[in-house]
Amino acid sequence: MRGFKLPILLSGVLHIGLLLALVFGVSWQVELQPVDIPPGQIVKAKVMDDRLIEEAERRKLAEQEAQRQAIERKQQQAAEKKRQEELRLKAEREKKLALEAKRKAEEKKLQQEEERKRREAEQKKREAEQKKREEEERKRLVEEKKRRQEEKQRAEAERLAAEEEALLAQMHADIAASEVNKYVGYMRDKVTRMWIRPADLPPSLTCKVRVKIIPGGDVTSVSIVRSSGSEAFDRSVEAAVYKASPLPVPSDIRQFDKLREIEFEFNPGT
């Protein structure tokens, strides 16, 4: 562009200089040396000047057009450069957004994975706790069943032991009662042998007496529990008991304890 403008500029300057030289030269000649110039030569010079002026105008217009086109190209280049820069920035923004979206997607995926693992861990923990509770409940039921069985067995053993003890006690009681009754019979027989029947009393009279005895058989007291209805008969029975003292008693103190105080029916007719 600069190489094109310089010749045009030089050419324009030379033509303008030549034109001025001709004009001023003609004026000086007219002033210094008036001569007669033929009309044809004047017209010819004027036409030449017009052509030079037109050429200068064309060159000026061409230069202006070149400048305008140069400015337009610069503007187009600047616009293209700006567009390319905008495209580059847009691409960078899109790339940045894509990377950010990818990062967020990876973070979300990681969070979802961590959440899944957390839920799985919690589920396993709940299952383990449930299994532990079930195992504890099973053990409790087994222990409860075992305890009930042991209580049942213990109760059954206690019942059997109680029955056996009661049976033994009854046997001992029967034996003891038998021994007591035997000695009571001995005592009644001895009292009967010592009894003297009062005169004019019916033979069907009976009374019940209570006798207190000390070890060895000695009688300490006699009382009528149920009277025969005849005072003489009752007094005769009391006298017979004292007379029969000491009464026959067992040597075993445990058996004697049951005979310390006895009651028996005195019926001389039996």
MIDREN-697309 format. One record per residue (C-alpha): x, y, z; residue number from 1; residue in one letter. Coordinates in pm, whole numbers, plus 50000, padded with zeros to 5 digits. Last residue first. Layout:
N
+-------+-------+-------+-----+-----+
:     u :     v :     w :   n : res :
+-------+-------+-------+-----+-----+
:     X :     Y :     Z : NUM :   a :
...
+-------+-------+-------+-----+-----+
END
This chain:
270
+-------+-------+-------+-----+-----+
:     u :     v :     w :   n : res :
+-------+-------+-------+-----+-----+
: 43471 : 39665 : 62881 : 270 :   t :
: 43239 : 39703 : 63179 : 269 :   g :
: 43485 : 39914 : 63371 : 268 :   p :
: 43454 : 40193 : 63123 : 267 :   n :
: 43720 : 40463 : 63171 : 266 :   f :
: 43768 : 40663 : 62851 : 265 :   e :
: 44114 : 40806 : 62811 : 264 :   f :
: 44290 : 41139 : 62821 : 263 :   e :
: 44661 : 41183 : 62832 : 262 :   i :
: 44911 : 41441 : 62951 : 261 :   e :
: 45278 : 41349 : 62966 : 260 :   r :
: 45206 : 41064 : 62724 : 259 :   l :
: 45327 : 41218 : 62394 : 258 :   k :
: 45652 : 41321 : 62565 : 257 :   d :
: 45695 : 40957 : 62667 : 256 :   f :
: 45753 : 40854 : 62307 : 255 :   q :
: 46039 : 41100 : 62274 : 254 :   r :
: 46169 : 41004 : 62620 : 253 :   i :
: 46205 : 40641 : 62514 : 252 :   d :
: 46151 : 40433 : 62832 : 251 :   s :
: 45784 : 40388 : 62754 : 250 :   p :
: 45528 : 40439 : 63035 : 249 :   v :
: 45339 : 40200 : 63270 : 248 :   p :
: 45162 : 40397 : 63542 : 247 :   l :
: 45331 : 40475 : 63871 : 246 :   p :
: 45066 : 40517 : 64002 : 245 :   s :
: 44776 : 40266 : 63996 : 244 :   a :
: 44645 : 40400 : 64330 : 243 :   k :
: 44632 : 40751 : 64193 : 242 :   y :
: 44430 : 40630 : 63897 : 241 :   v :
: 44199 : 40415 : 64115 : 240 :   a :
: 44125 : 40712 : 64342 : 239 :   a :
: 44024 : 40922 : 64042 : 238 :   e :
: 43798 : 40641 : 63918 : 237 :   v :
: 43635 : 40603 : 64261 : 236 :   s :
: 43572 : 40977 : 64275 : 235 :   r :
: 43394 : 40967 : 63933 : 234 :   d :
: 43178 : 40672 : 64042 : 233 :   f :
: 43083 : 40842 : 64366 : 232 :   a :
: 43003 : 41161 : 64178 : 231 :   e :
: 42768 : 40980 : 63950 : 230 :   s :
: 42680 : 41149 : 63624 : 229 :   g :
: 42962 : 40975 : 63443 : 228 :   s :
: 43151 : 41300 : 63421 : 227 :   s :
: 43339 : 41413 : 63114 : 226 :   r :
: 43685 : 41564 : 63163 : 225 :   v :
: 43732 : 41434 : 63519 : 224 :   i :
: 44068 : 41540 : 63654 : 223 :   s :
: 44379 : 41354 : 63774 : 222 :   v :
: 44710 : 41509 : 63877 : 221 :   s :
: 45078 : 41426 : 63933 : 220 :   t :
: 45075 : 41058 : 63838 : 219 :   v :
: 45417 : 40887 : 63851 : 218 :   d :
: 45503 : 40705 : 63530 : 217 :   g :
: 45885 : 40718 : 63539 : 216 :   g :
: 45893 : 41052 : 63364 : 215 :   p :
: 45604 : 41266 : 63491 : 214 :   i :
: 45236 : 41202 : 63432 : 213 :   i :
: 44925 : 41418 : 63395 : 212 :   k :
: 44593 : 41231 : 63368 : 211 :   v :
: 44270 : 41353 : 63205 : 210 :   r :
: 43960 : 41137 : 63269 : 209 :   v :
: 43656 : 41043 : 63066 : 208 :   k :
: 43367 : 40875 : 63243 : 207 :   c :
: 43164 : 40557 : 63213 : 206 :   t :
: 42861 : 40400 : 63393 : 205 :   l :
: 42710 : 40082 : 63250 : 204 :   s :
: 42758 : 39864 : 63561 : 203 :   p :
: 42486 : 40041 : 63762 : 202 :   p :
: 42593 : 40164 : 64103 : 201 :   l :
: 42458 : 40013 : 64431 : 200 :   d :
: 42796 : 39975 : 64596 : 199 :   a :
: 43111 : 40156 : 64469 : 198 :   p :
: 43335 : 39950 : 64242 : 197 :   r :
: 43695 : 39937 : 64354 : 196 :   i :
: 43941 : 40032 : 64084 : 195 :   w :
: 44304 : 39909 : 64104 : 194 :   m :
: 44260 : 39653 : 63828 : 193 :   r :
: 44080 : 39909 : 63616 : 192 :   t :
: 44362 : 40160 : 63668 : 191 :   v :
: 44612 : 39894 : 63553 : 190 :   k :
: 44405 : 39817 : 63243 : 189 :   d :
: 44362 : 40185 : 63162 : 188 :   r :
: 44737 : 40239 : 63192 : 187 :   m :
: 44820 : 39948 : 62965 : 186 :   y :
: 44562 : 40062 : 62715 : 185 :   g :
: 44715 : 40410 : 62722 : 184 :   v :
: 45048 : 40239 : 62667 : 183 :   y :
: 44921 : 40067 : 62351 : 182 :   k :
: 44737 : 40375 : 62236 : 181 :   n :
: 45057 : 40573 : 62270 : 180 :   v :
: 45255 : 40307 : 62085 : 179 :   e :
: 44995 : 40291 : 61808 : 178 :   s :
: 44982 : 40663 : 61799 : 177 :   a :
: 45359 : 40668 : 61768 : 176 :   a :
: 45351 : 40406 : 61493 : 175 :   i :
: 45071 : 40586 : 61318 : 174 :   d :
: 45250 : 40913 : 61367 : 173 :   a :
: 45572 : 40760 : 61241 : 172 :   h :
: 45388 : 40622 : 60941 : 171 :   m :
: 45210 : 40950 : 60896 : 170 :   q :
: 45542 : 41131 : 60922 : 169 :   a :
: 45692 : 40888 : 60675 : 168 :   l :
: 45402 : 40942 : 60440 : 167 :   l :
: 45420 : 41316 : 60493 : 166 :   a :
: 45792 : 41307 : 60428 : 165 :   e :
: 45738 : 41098 : 60117 : 164 :   e :
: 45464 : 41329 : 60002 : 163 :   e :
: 45681 : 41629 : 60083 : 162 :   a :
: 45975 : 41472 : 59900 : 161 :   a :
: 45753 : 41390 : 59605 : 160 :   l :
: 45617 : 41742 : 59607 : 159 :   r :
: 45965 : 41887 : 59649 : 158 :   e :
: 46091 : 41673 : 59363 : 157 :   a :
: 45796 : 41779 : 59150 : 156 :   e :
: 45853 : 42141 : 59245 : 155 :   a :
: 46222 : 42103 : 59166 : 154 :   r :
: 46143 : 41934 : 58835 : 153 :   q :
: 45890 : 42205 : 58753 : 152 :   k :
: 46132 : 42475 : 58863 : 151 :   e :
: 46408 : 42313 : 58657 : 150 :   e :
: 46174 : 42284 : 58357 : 149 :   q :
: 46067 : 42644 : 58408 : 148 :   r :
: 46429 : 42756 : 58431 : 147 :   r :
: 46522 : 42559 : 58118 : 146 :   k :
: 46230 : 42709 : 57929 : 145 :   k :
: 46325 : 43055 : 58048 : 144 :   e :
: 46690 : 42992 : 57960 : 143 :   e :
: 46590 : 42874 : 57613 : 142 :   v :
: 46352 : 43169 : 57577 : 141 :   l :
: 46625 : 43408 : 57690 : 140 :   r :
: 46875 : 43246 : 57453 : 139 :   k :
: 46630 : 43286 : 57166 : 138 :   r :
: 46561 : 43645 : 57269 : 137 :   e :
: 46936 : 43716 : 57283 : 136 :   e :
: 46978 : 43557 : 56940 : 135 :   e :
: 46686 : 43759 : 56804 : 134 :   e :
: 46829 : 44076 : 56956 : 133 :   r :
: 47172 : 44000 : 56808 : 132 :   k :
: 47017 : 43925 : 56469 : 131 :   k :
: 46826 : 44253 : 56485 : 130 :   q :
: 47146 : 44436 : 56584 : 129 :   e :
: 47335 : 44269 : 56298 : 128 :   a :
: 47053 : 44349 : 56055 : 127 :   e :
: 47045 : 44709 : 56175 : 126 :   r :
: 47423 : 44737 : 56139 : 125 :   k :
: 47410 : 44576 : 55794 : 124 :   k :
: 47139 : 44824 : 55693 : 123 :   q :
: 47341 : 45114 : 55838 : 122 :   e :
: 47649 : 44999 : 55646 : 121 :   a :
: 47445 : 44957 : 55326 : 120 :   e :
: 47293 : 45301 : 55375 : 119 :   r :
: 47639 : 45452 : 55430 : 118 :   r :
: 47779 : 45268 : 55126 : 117 :   k :
: 47492 : 45398 : 54914 : 116 :   r :
: 47541 : 45749 : 55051 : 115 :   e :
: 47914 : 45728 : 54975 : 114 :   e :
: 47835 : 45611 : 54621 : 113 :   e :
: 47576 : 45886 : 54578 : 112 :   q :
: 47826 : 46142 : 54708 : 111 :   q :
: 48090 : 46012 : 54467 : 110 :   l :
: 47843 : 46025 : 54177 : 109 :   k :
: 47744 : 46376 : 54279 : 108 :   k :
: 48110 : 46477 : 54300 : 107 :   e :
: 48176 : 46316 : 53960 : 106 :   e :
: 47875 : 46497 : 53811 : 105 :   a :
: 47986 : 46822 : 53973 : 104 :   k :
: 48335 : 46780 : 53827 : 103 :   r :
: 48194 : 46693 : 53484 : 102 :   k :
: 47965 : 46997 : 53498 : 101 :   a :
: 48260 : 47212 : 53600 : 100 :   e :
: 48472 : 47066 : 53318 :  99 :   l :
: 48188 : 47128 : 53070 :  98 :   a :
: 48141 : 47480 : 53204 :  97 :   l :
: 48514 : 47546 : 53167 :  96 :   k :
: 48511 : 47404 : 52815 :  95 :   k :
: 48207 : 47614 : 52730 :  94 :   e :
: 48376 : 47919 : 52878 :  93 :   r :
: 48699 : 47843 : 52687 :  92 :   e :
: 48502 : 47792 : 52367 :  91 :   a :
: 48317 : 48118 : 52427 :  90 :   k :
: 48646 : 48295 : 52495 :  89 :   l :
: 48793 : 48154 : 52171 :  88 :   r :
: 48479 : 48243 : 51977 :  87 :   l :
: 48489 : 48592 : 52124 :  86 :   e :
: 48856 : 48619 : 52030 :  85 :   e :
: 48777 : 48494 : 51678 :  84 :   q :
: 48496 : 48749 : 51654 :  83 :   r :
: 48725 : 49025 : 51782 :  82 :   k :
: 48994 : 48923 : 51530 :  81 :   k :
: 48732 : 48915 : 51258 :  80 :   e :
: 48608 : 49259 : 51362 :  79 :   a :
: 48965 : 49389 : 51378 :  78 :   a :
: 49034 : 49235 : 51034 :  77 :   q :
: 48711 : 49382 : 50898 :  76 :   q :
: 48801 : 49719 : 51050 :  75 :   q :
: 49150 : 49695 : 50908 :  74 :   k :
: 49005 : 49596 : 50571 :  73 :   r :
: 48763 : 49891 : 50592 :  72 :   e :
: 49050 : 50127 : 50680 :  71 :   i :
: 49252 : 49994 : 50385 :  70 :   a :
: 48946 : 50021 : 50161 :  69 :   q :
: 48896 : 50378 : 50274 :  68 :   r :
: 49266 : 50457 : 50224 :  67 :   q :
: 49257 : 50304 : 49879 :  66 :   a :
: 48943 : 50497 : 49801 :  65 :   e :
: 49111 : 50815 : 49925 :  64 :   q :
: 49417 : 50741 : 49712 :  63 :   e :
: 49198 : 50670 : 49410 :  62 :   a :
: 49011 : 50994 : 49474 :  61 :   l :
: 49339 : 51182 : 49497 :  60 :   k :
: 49466 : 51010 : 49184 :  59 :   r :
: 49148 : 51096 : 49002 :  58 :   r :
: 49170 : 51453 : 49127 :  57 :   e :
: 49533 : 51480 : 49019 :  56 :   a :
: 49445 : 51339 : 48680 :  55 :   e :
: 49157 : 51584 : 48654 :  54 :   e :
: 49389 : 51870 : 48745 :  53 :   i :
: 49646 : 51754 : 48493 :  52 :   l :
: 49380 : 51720 : 48229 :  51 :   r :
: 49247 : 52064 : 48307 :  50 :   d :
: 49598 : 52206 : 48281 :  49 :   d :
: 49652 : 52045 : 47940 :  48 :   m :
: 49322 : 52182 : 47817 :  47 :   v :
: 49425 : 52528 : 47934 :  46 :   k :
: 49761 : 52503 : 47761 :  45 :   a :
: 49595 : 52405 : 47429 :  44 :   k :
: 49344 : 52686 : 47459 :  43 :   v :
: 49627 : 52936 : 47509 :  42 :   i :
: 49823 : 52790 : 47215 :  41 :   q :
: 49524 : 52822 : 46988 :  40 :   g :
: 49463 : 53182 : 47088 :  39 :   p :
: 49810 : 53286 : 46963 :  38 :   p :
: 50020 : 53446 : 47223 :  37 :   i :
: 50122 : 53810 : 47165 :  36 :   d :
: 50407 : 53920 : 47370 :  35 :   v :
: 50438 : 54140 : 47671 :  34 :   p :
: 50776 : 54104 : 47816 :  33 :   q :
: 50817 : 54153 : 48182 :  32 :   l :
: 50454 : 54141 : 48293 :  31 :   e :
: 50337 : 53895 : 48035 :  30 :   v :
: 50645 : 53687 : 48078 :  29 :   q :
: 50601 : 53688 : 48450 :  28 :   w :
: 50239 : 53579 : 48417 :  27 :   s :
: 50333 : 53302 : 48174 :  26 :   v :
: 50599 : 53173 : 48409 :  25 :   g :
: 50361 : 53192 : 48705 :  24 :   f :
: 50108 : 52980 : 48523 :  23 :   v :
: 50361 : 52744 : 48366 :  22 :   l :
: 50551 : 52701 : 48689 :  21 :   a :
: 50227 : 52647 : 48877 :  20 :   l :
: 50125 : 52376 : 48635 :  19 :   l :
: 50466 : 52211 : 48652 :  18 :   l :
: 50456 : 52213 : 49032 :  17 :   g :
: 50105 : 52065 : 49032 :  16 :   i :
: 50214 : 51799 : 48787 :  15 :   h :
: 50526 : 51717 : 48989 :  14 :   l :
: 50333 : 51701 : 49319 :  13 :   v :
: 50070 : 51470 : 49167 :  12 :   g :
: 50334 : 51238 : 49029 :  11 :   s :
: 50514 : 51226 : 49360 :  10 :   l :
: 50192 : 51141 : 49542 :   9 :   l :
: 50096 : 50872 : 49292 :   8 :   i :
: 50444 : 50726 : 49308 :   7 :   p :
: 50429 : 50719 : 49693 :   6 :   l :
: 50074 : 50571 : 49730 :   5 :   k :
: 50147 : 50238 : 49562 :   4 :   f :
: 50465 : 50163 : 49758 :   3 :   g :
: 50279 : 50246 : 50087 :   2 :   r :
: 50000 : 50000 : 50000 :   1 :   m :
+-------+-------+-------+-----+-----+
END
